[in-house]
Amino acid sequence: MRTTTVPIASPVERQEAVNGSAMASFLGAGIGACAMGIIVLLNEAGIFAAPTLYAPAGGVSGRTTLAIVVWLAGWGLLHHRWKRLEMAPHRVYIATLVLTVLGILATFPPVWGLL
């Protein structure tokens, strides 16, 4: 009977996880939420009126479409720049949370009264 010895594989070096694409999607969502809030504030202040794209929905159709365009542009740009990088998730999560909260607050009518 013949036995063969199999060499033990060397430990695999730690590979850094590339999370830039995922972090770009998180921050892109925050940018989109903040954009929606800013667009609503500008509309309520009479500075910018988004066009009506669908008559039954009124001006909200133009505001949401513009916010979606800003979200996609921000996400695409961040993805292009960060896709091969390892980002610090904590900083991205905090920035996303701040942008999202600001965007949500800007859509409430009591905030419009502060203008």
N, C-alpha and C positions, 0 to 999 in steps of 0.2 A: 504494500500500500504506500502510495506516495503522498506526501503532504507538501503543501506549498505555503509559504508565508506571504502574507499580504502586508505591505507596508502601511503603517498607520498614517492616515492623511494628516498633513500639517494643519494646525488651526487656521481657519480662514480669517484673514484680516477683516477688521470691522470696516464695513462700507458705510459711508455716510448716506443717510436717506435724503433724497432730493425731494423737498416738499414745496418748492417755489410755486408750482402750478396750483396746488391746493390753497396755499396762502394767498395767491392772486385772486382766487375765486371768493375767498372770505372777504378780503378787502374790497373787491369789486362790488360785492353786495352792500357793504357799508357806504361806498361811494354812491351807488344807485339810490339808496334810501335817503342819504343826505341831499342828493340832487332833487329828489321829489319834494322834500321839505323846502328847499330854496326856491324851486319853481313855484310852489304854492304861495310862499311868502311874497315873491315878486309879483305874482298875479293879484293877490289880495291888496298889495300896496299900490297897484295900478302902474307899476313900472314895466311889466312884461305880460302880454296876453298871448298865451299859446293858441294856435289856431284850432278850430273845431274840426276834427277829422271824421267824426261820425255824429251826425245831427242829433239822434235820440239821446246820446250820452253827453252832448254839449262840450264845454271846454275841457272837461276832465279827460276826454280822449286825447287831446293834444298834449296836455300836461304829462299824462302817464307815458305816452309814446316818447316824448322828449326825455323823460327820466330813464326809460328803457334804453334809449340810444346812448345816454351818458354812462349807464351801467355797463353796457356791452363794450363801449369804447375803453372805459377804465379797466375792465377785466381783460380785454384783449391786449392792451398796452402792458399791463402788469404781467400777464402770462408770458408775453414775448420777452420781457426783460428778466423775469425770475425763473423761467422754466428749468434752468440747469443749476439753480442755487438752493442751498439749504438756508431757510429763513428761520428766525427766532419766532416761534409761534406766539409766545406771550405778547410781544409787542404788536403783532398783527391783530390778535384777538382784541386787545385793548383799543386799538385804533378803530377796528370794525364796530365795537360796542359803542364807542363815543359817537362815531358818524351816524350809526343807526338811531341812537337815542336823540341826537340833534334833529335828524330827519323826521322822526315821529313827532317830536315836540312841535316842530315847525308846521305840522299839518293841523294842529288843534286851533280852533277859533279864539280861545282866550289869549293865545300867543299873538294872534293878528292884532288884537286890541292894543298891544304894547308898541305897535309901530307908530 
